[in-house]
Amino acid sequence: MMIRLFASLLATLFVLAPVAVQAQSQTQAQAPAFSSSRIIVETRGRGADIIFIPGLGSTGSAWRSTADRLDDRYRVHLVTLRGFGETQIGDNVSGGLAGPAASEIERYVREQRIDRPAVIGHSLGGQIALRVAADMGDRIGRVMVVDSSPFFPSLIDARTTSDQVEPLARLGYQALLLFGDQALKSQVAAFGVDMGLAGDMVFQGLGLQGGDRRVLAQGLYEALTVDLRPRLSQITAPVTVVYGWTRDPDAPRNRLEGLYRYGFEGLPRTARFERIEGAEHQVMIQQPQRFLAAVQRFLS
């Protein structure tokens, strides 16, 4: 039973007001250079601002195909957490991961004088986007979370608490730290557990671009144990939730919307939910055209 719950919880993570009409080009040009020991930001284009935050084990390049279609009208900011992919780990070598990343993104918004950006985050990046929106209030224009939840275990059982999950999250932390993501996947598969949604949401993203084991393990632990639902009431920006979906009534992904709606109940205004047919966890990669259309609706 513990193995089944752990596999299901692990599966939720890996596989890992309108935007301002005019950008102030003079302000953008005068913004000071930004340096961080926690995150890296690639910026291009000119116009209203969109900040993209990738999921666990992914870098900003996960958003590149979407950004390529937007940077002629928007200024896009592709965030990478240090230690993901082939980037240097920096200060992410110790301490928390998502909280400090959110704080650095908030500092970036302030120092670069960014006015009410749209923030789009995938998986763990979706949780970071929610943190930023809760912290910055009306300084954020709108938020899109992609295949993400304020508390991932609630996608398995809404009654689950952080305290119940913590021993299993610690087990995942230790396994990933000692053996790496590929070995962890093999071990979970060797259990012979019917993972259901786990097969959909974990193996497609686990180690997509990889990274330092210490950062991956910490991100896994936090995403399993941190419950952001109490902070939803602090988010004033409108929220859109995008997720992969299938018409197959027997597939777990067919029933995701109800779970997502329950998880986001605490928002002051009801979230907008968009399902992307034919996509699984890596929505923006598996269905880029449909995802781009959803982003364009979100921005308009």
TAKASUL-V617547 format. One record per residue. N is the residue number from 1. PHI is phi in degrees with one decimal (NA if undefined). PSI is psi as a letter, one per 20 degrees, with the letter a starting at -180 (* if undefined). Layout:
# TAKASUL-V617547
N/PHI/PSI
N/PHI/PSI
This chain:
# TAKASUL-V617547
1/NA/g
2/-63.4/h
3/-64.6/g
4/-62.5/g
5/-65.7/g
6/-61.6/g
7/-62.1/g
8/-67.0/g
9/-67.3/g
10/-59.0/h
11/-66.7/h
12/-76.7/i
13/-105.7/g
14/-95.5/a
15/-148.1/*
16/NA/*
17/NA/q
18/-68.1/q
19/-61.2/q
20/-54.3/p
21/-71.0/h
22/-120.1/p
23/-91.5/q
24/-90.5/n
25/-61.7/h
26/-66.1/g
27/-63.1/g
28/-60.8/g
29/-67.6/h
30/-89.9/i
31/-62.3/p
32/-69.3/q
33/-62.8/q
34/-111.1/p
35/-134.5/p
36/-145.5/q
37/-89.2/j
38/-113.4/h
39/-133.4/r
40/-122.2/p
41/-127.3/p
42/-102.5/p
43/-122.6/p
44/-155.7/r
45/86.1/r
46/-148.7/p
47/142.4/b
48/-61.4/q
49/-93.4/p
50/-129.8/p
51/-105.8/p
52/-106.1/p
53/-121.9/p
54/-81.0/r
55/-87.6/a
56/-63.2/p
57/81.5/j
58/-116.5/q
59/-109.3/r
60/-58.7/h
61/-65.3/i
62/-61.2/h
63/-98.7/j
64/-60.8/g
65/-65.2/h
66/-70.0/g
67/-61.5/h
68/-61.4/h
69/-91.7/i
70/-118.4/i
71/-75.4/j
72/-86.2/i
73/-126.7/i
74/-131.9/q
75/-95.8/o
76/-102.9/q
77/-123.9/o
78/-98.5/o
79/-90.1/q
80/-128.7/p
81/-78.4/p
82/-60.5/p
83/103.1/i
84/-85.8/q
85/63.4/c
86/-105.2/j
87/-77.9/q
88/-68.5/q
89/-71.7/h
90/58.0/b
91/-76.4/i
92/-72.1/j
93/-64.2/h
94/-146.6/r
95/79.1/a
96/-74.5/r
97/-122.7/f
98/-66.6/g
99/-61.9/g
100/-61.4/h
101/-63.0/g
102/-61.1/g
103/-62.2/h
104/-70.8/h
105/-64.6/h
106/-63.9/g
107/-62.8/g
108/-59.5/g
109/-59.7/g
110/-68.1/g
111/-69.7/h
112/-87.1/j
113/56.7/l
114/-85.9/p
115/-97.7/o
116/46.5/m
117/-70.6/q
118/-82.0/p
119/-121.7/p
120/-123.6/p
121/-131.8/q
122/-108.0/p
123/55.3/d
124/-57.1/h
125/-63.3/h
126/-66.0/h
127/-64.4/g
128/-63.6/g
129/-59.8/g
130/-64.7/h
131/-60.6/g
132/-60.6/g
133/-63.8/g
134/-67.4/h
135/-72.5/h
136/-99.1/i
137/56.5/c
138/-77.7/j
139/-79.1/i
140/-106.1/p
141/-77.0/g
142/-165.8/r
143/-133.1/p
144/-122.7/p
145/-110.7/p
146/-114.3/o
147/48.1/l
148/-139.2/r
149/-147.9/q
150/-65.7/i
151/-149.5/o
152/-56.7/g
153/-60.1/h
154/-66.7/i
155/-74.6/i
156/-100.3/g
157/-152.9/o
158/-63.2/i
159/-87.0/i
160/-65.8/q
161/-113.9/r
162/-60.6/h
163/-62.5/h
164/-69.1/h
165/-81.1/h
166/-53.4/g
167/-60.5/h
168/-72.0/h
169/-64.5/h
170/-65.8/h
171/-61.2/g
172/-63.1/g
173/-57.9/g
174/-66.8/g
175/-65.3/g
176/-68.5/g
177/-64.6/h
178/-82.2/h
179/-114.3/i
180/86.8/r
181/-68.6/h
182/-64.6/g
183/-66.2/h
184/-62.9/g
185/-60.3/g
186/-63.3/g
187/-66.2/g
188/-62.4/g
189/-63.9/h
190/-68.0/i
191/-66.1/h
192/72.1/k
193/-86.0/p
194/-75.4/o
195/-85.0/i
196/55.1/d
197/-62.0/h
198/-59.1/g
199/-62.6/h
200/-80.3/g
201/-106.1/i
202/-102.2/g
203/-73.1/i
204/-78.3/h
205/-113.6/h
206/-59.0/o
207/71.2/k
208/-51.8/g
209/-121.5/i
210/72.3/b
211/151.2/a
212/-66.7/p
213/-57.6/h
214/-64.4/h
215/-75.0/g
216/-61.7/g
217/-65.4/g
218/-65.5/g
219/-63.7/g
220/-60.3/g
221/-60.4/g
222/-66.1/g
223/-65.6/h
224/-79.8/h
225/-109.3/h
226/-84.8/p
227/-106.5/o
228/-91.1/j
229/-58.0/h
230/-64.5/i
231/-93.4/i
232/-60.9/h
233/-65.2/i
234/-88.6/i
235/-89.7/o
236/-93.7/h
237/-72.5/q
238/-65.2/q
239/-119.9/p
240/-114.6/p
241/-112.9/o
242/-113.6/p
243/-151.7/q
244/-71.6/q
245/-147.9/q
246/-134.5/q
247/-76.7/i
248/-64.6/o
249/-67.3/i
250/-89.9/i
251/-86.4/p
252/-55.5/h
253/-67.6/i
254/-65.7/h
255/-108.1/j
256/-69.5/h
257/-58.2/g
258/-61.7/h
259/-66.2/g
260/-65.3/g
261/-58.9/g
262/-63.4/g
263/-65.5/h
264/-101.2/j
265/-59.6/h
266/-76.9/i
267/-66.6/q
268/-60.7/h
269/-123.8/q
270/-61.1/p
271/-69.4/q
272/-96.2/p
273/-113.6/p
274/-126.2/o
275/-98.6/p
276/-110.1/o
277/-66.6/p
278/88.7/i
279/-106.5/q
280/-115.8/c
281/-74.3/g
282/-86.6/m
283/-57.2/g
284/-70.2/i
285/-93.8/h
286/-80.8/h
287/-135.8/m
288/-62.6/h
289/-70.8/g
290/-66.4/h
291/-66.7/g
292/-58.3/g
293/-61.1/h
294/-65.5/g
295/-63.6/g
296/-63.1/h
297/-64.9/g
298/-60.3/g
299/-75.1/h
300/-88.0/*
